[in-house]
């Protein structure tokens, strides 16, 4: 056998062995991340009880359906510390399971959240000047209970000024139900409700959450605040997507 061929075979064996080693290590790391020992196993009820002991929560009852919500003062704002559960037409249960609504609230398209005709998920609300003018007013209610409203971008930005500018949003995420436990140092208690795309598919339940802003973004988008295990941001998303609502109290 020619010596160059032998060297070639040896090199191939070495390369395969190295590749196998790194692949195996990657699989082991992935398995470890997914193992029950590495998951967040804090029970929901324990999480609620711990927060109740740490924070001075208020309560508010929505007269429309009798649903009662915890409320929390953060800086100069008062927020609901739970997602809206009002069962409006055009709303959906997280992960398409009604059993999830008690903890996670419901998911709403932007037009439903703003309590305007569903046609405005696909066209500019400026086509109805009077409606558009009302939407631009401070404390525009939308689908919120009386005395509360859908947050604007400025109000989301004010909330974020209470956390570290370099934070991944852990201060807003609950300690339970996320893959990585949040700090929830403000009592906001954000839960990973996921969302529903306009095509009807549900995504990222248990991993992400998004909250509507009243402010539109382009012709068919609106702004939302997004939280994942790793990030927090305010960006645009399709208005036809269904995501969560967090209400803020009128000034």
C-alpha positions as CSV (number, residue, x, y, z in Angstrom):
1,X,0.0,0.0,0.0
2,X,1.4,3.4,-1.0
3,X,2.5,5.4,2.0
4,X,0.6,8.5,0.9
5,X,-2.6,6.5,0.9
6,X,-1.9,5.3,4.4
7,X,-1.4,8.9,5.6
8,X,-4.7,9.9,3.9
9,X,-6.6,7.2,5.7
10,X,-5.0,8.2,9.0
11,X,-6.0,11.8,8.5
12,X,-9.6,10.8,7.6
13,X,-9.8,8.7,10.8
14,X,-8.5,11.6,12.9
15,X,-10.9,14.1,11.3
16,X,-13.9,11.8,11.9
17,X,-12.8,11.2,15.5
18,X,-12.5,14.9,16.2
19,X,-15.9,15.6,14.5
20,X,-17.5,12.8,16.5
21,X,-16.0,14.2,19.7
22,X,-17.4,17.7,19.2
23,X,-20.8,16.4,18.0
24,X,-21.1,14.2,21.1
25,X,-20.2,17.1,23.3
26,X,-22.8,19.3,21.7
27,X,-25.5,16.6,22.1
28,X,-24.6,16.1,25.7
29,X,-24.8,19.9,26.4
30,X,-28.2,20.0,24.7
31,X,-29.4,17.0,26.6
32,X,-28.3,18.7,29.8
33,X,-30.1,21.9,29.0
34,X,-33.3,19.9,28.3
35,X,-33.0,17.6,31.4
36,X,-35.5,18.0,34.2
37,X,-32.7,19.0,36.5
38,X,-31.9,22.1,34.4
39,X,-35.5,23.2,33.9
40,X,-37.2,25.9,35.9
41,X,-39.5,23.9,38.2
42,X,-40.8,26.7,40.4
43,X,-44.6,26.1,40.8
44,X,-46.9,28.9,39.7
45,X,-48.7,29.1,43.1
46,X,-45.4,29.3,44.9
47,X,-44.4,32.1,42.6
48,X,-47.6,34.0,43.2
49,X,-47.3,33.6,47.0
50,X,-43.7,34.7,47.0
51,X,-44.6,37.9,45.1
52,X,-47.5,38.6,47.4
53,X,-45.1,38.6,50.3
54,X,-42.6,40.8,48.6
55,X,-44.8,43.4,46.9
56,X,-47.6,45.7,47.9
57,X,-50.1,44.6,45.3
58,X,-53.4,46.3,44.9
59,X,-56.4,44.7,43.3
60,X,-58.9,45.8,40.6
61,X,-62.1,44.2,39.4
62,X,-63.2,44.6,35.8
63,X,-66.9,45.4,36.0
64,X,-67.5,43.9,32.6
65,X,-66.9,40.3,33.6
66,X,-66.0,40.3,37.3
67,X,-62.3,39.3,36.7
68,X,-60.0,40.6,39.4
69,X,-56.4,41.5,38.7
70,X,-53.4,42.2,40.9
71,X,-52.0,45.7,40.3
72,X,-48.5,47.1,41.0
73,X,-47.0,50.6,41.2
74,X,-43.7,50.8,39.3
75,X,-42.1,54.3,39.4
76,X,-44.9,56.7,38.6
77,X,-47.1,54.2,36.8
78,X,-49.6,51.7,38.0
79,X,-49.8,48.5,36.0
80,X,-51.9,45.4,36.0
81,X,-49.6,42.6,37.2
82,X,-51.6,40.1,35.1
83,X,-52.5,39.9,31.4
84,X,-56.0,40.9,30.4
85,X,-58.5,38.0,30.3
86,X,-61.5,39.8,28.8
87,X,-63.1,37.4,26.3
88,X,-63.6,39.7,23.4
89,X,-64.5,38.6,19.9
90,X,-61.2,38.2,18.0
91,X,-59.3,37.0,21.1
92,X,-57.7,33.6,21.6
93,X,-56.5,31.3,24.4
94,X,-52.7,30.9,24.6
95,X,-51.5,27.8,22.9
96,X,-55.1,27.3,21.7
97,X,-56.1,25.9,25.2
98,X,-58.7,27.7,27.2
99,X,-57.2,26.2,30.4
100,X,-54.3,28.6,29.9
101,X,-56.3,31.8,30.1
102,X,-56.5,32.0,33.9
103,X,-52.7,32.3,34.3
104,X,-51.7,33.7,30.9
105,X,-54.7,35.9,29.9
106,X,-55.9,36.0,26.3
107,X,-54.3,36.9,23.0
108,X,-55.6,39.7,20.9
109,X,-55.0,41.2,17.5
110,X,-54.1,44.9,17.4
111,X,-57.5,46.0,16.2
112,X,-59.2,44.0,18.9
113,X,-56.8,45.5,21.5
114,X,-57.6,49.0,20.3
115,X,-61.3,48.2,20.1
116,X,-61.5,49.3,16.5
117,X,-62.8,47.5,13.4
118,X,-60.8,44.5,12.4
119,X,-60.2,45.9,8.9
120,X,-57.6,48.2,10.5
121,X,-55.3,45.2,11.1
122,X,-54.6,45.5,7.4
123,X,-54.9,49.2,6.6
124,X,-54.0,52.5,8.2
125,X,-56.3,53.8,11.0
126,X,-55.7,57.3,9.6
127,X,-58.3,56.5,7.0
128,X,-60.8,57.2,9.7
129,X,-59.7,60.6,10.9
130,X,-62.0,61.0,13.9
131,X,-61.1,57.5,15.2
132,X,-57.4,58.2,14.6
133,X,-57.6,61.4,16.5
134,X,-59.1,59.6,19.5
135,X,-56.5,56.9,19.4
136,X,-53.7,59.5,19.6
137,X,-55.1,61.0,22.8
138,X,-53.5,60.2,26.1
139,X,-55.0,57.3,28.1
140,X,-56.8,55.9,25.0
141,X,-58.8,53.1,26.5
142,X,-59.1,50.6,23.7
143,X,-60.2,47.2,25.1
144,X,-59.0,48.0,28.6
145,X,-61.4,48.2,31.6
146,X,-62.7,51.6,32.5
147,X,-60.0,53.7,34.2
148,X,-57.2,51.8,32.4
149,X,-55.8,51.9,28.9
150,X,-53.5,50.3,26.3
151,X,-50.0,51.5,26.8
152,X,-48.2,53.8,24.3
153,X,-44.6,53.4,23.3
154,X,-43.7,56.2,25.7
155,X,-45.3,54.4,28.5
156,X,-43.4,51.2,27.8
157,X,-40.2,53.2,27.6
158,X,-41.0,54.7,30.9
159,X,-41.4,51.2,32.4
160,X,-38.1,50.1,31.0
161,X,-36.3,53.0,32.6
162,X,-36.8,51.2,35.9
163,X,-34.5,48.4,34.8
164,X,-30.8,48.2,33.9
165,X,-30.2,49.6,30.4
166,X,-28.1,46.4,29.7
167,X,-30.7,44.1,31.2
168,X,-32.3,41.2,29.2
169,X,-35.6,42.0,30.9
170,X,-35.2,39.6,33.8
171,X,-36.6,42.3,36.2
172,X,-39.9,42.0,34.4
173,X,-40.1,38.2,34.0
174,X,-41.8,36.0,36.6
175,X,-39.7,33.4,38.5
176,X,-42.0,30.6,37.3
177,X,-43.0,29.1,33.9
178,X,-40.1,30.5,31.9
179,X,-37.2,28.2,30.9
180,X,-35.0,30.5,32.9
181,X,-36.4,32.0,36.1
182,X,-36.8,35.7,36.0
183,X,-35.8,38.0,38.8
184,X,-39.3,39.8,38.8
185,X,-37.7,42.5,40.9
186,X,-40.5,45.0,40.1
187,X,-43.5,42.7,40.6
188,X,-44.6,43.0,36.9
189,X,-44.9,39.2,36.7
190,X,-44.6,38.8,32.9
191,X,-45.5,35.2,31.9
192,X,-44.5,33.4,28.6
193,X,-47.9,33.3,26.9
194,X,-46.5,33.0,23.4
195,X,-48.5,34.3,20.5
196,X,-50.7,33.5,17.6
197,X,-49.7,34.3,14.0
198,X,-52.2,35.7,11.6
199,X,-52.3,32.3,9.8
200,X,-53.7,30.7,12.9
201,X,-50.5,28.9,14.2
202,X,-49.6,29.3,17.8
203,X,-45.9,29.8,18.7
204,X,-43.5,30.0,21.7
205,X,-45.9,29.2,24.5
206,X,-43.7,28.9,27.6
207,X,-40.8,30.7,25.9
208,X,-41.8,34.2,24.9
209,X,-44.3,36.9,25.4
210,X,-45.4,40.1,23.6
211,X,-47.5,43.0,24.7
212,X,-49.3,45.5,22.5
213,X,-48.6,49.2,22.2
214,X,-51.3,51.4,20.9
215,X,-48.9,53.0,18.4
216,X,-49.0,51.8,14.8
217,X,-45.8,51.0,12.8
218,X,-46.2,51.3,9.1
219,X,-49.2,50.2,7.1
220,X,-49.9,46.8,8.6
221,X,-47.7,46.7,11.7
222,X,-47.8,48.1,15.3
223,X,-45.3,48.2,18.1
224,X,-45.0,45.7,20.9
225,X,-42.8,45.1,23.8
226,X,-41.2,41.6,23.6
227,X,-39.7,39.5,26.3
228,X,-37.7,36.2,25.9
229,X,-35.4,34.3,28.3
230,X,-32.6,36.4,26.8
231,X,-33.9,39.8,25.6
232,X,-36.3,42.7,25.9
233,X,-37.1,45.1,23.1
234,X,-39.8,47.3,21.5
235,X,-40.2,46.6,17.8
236,X,-42.9,46.3,15.1
237,X,-45.1,43.2,14.5
238,X,-48.0,42.4,12.2
239,X,-51.3,43.7,13.6
240,X,-53.0,40.5,12.6
241,X,-50.8,38.6,15.1
242,X,-52.6,37.9,18.4
243,X,-50.5,38.8,21.5
244,X,-51.0,39.8,25.1
245,X,-52.4,43.0,26.6
246,X,-51.0,44.6,29.8
247,X,-53.1,47.6,30.9
248,X,-51.7,50.7,32.6
249,X,-53.9,52.9,34.8
250,X,-55.0,56.3,33.7
251,X,-52.9,59.2,35.1
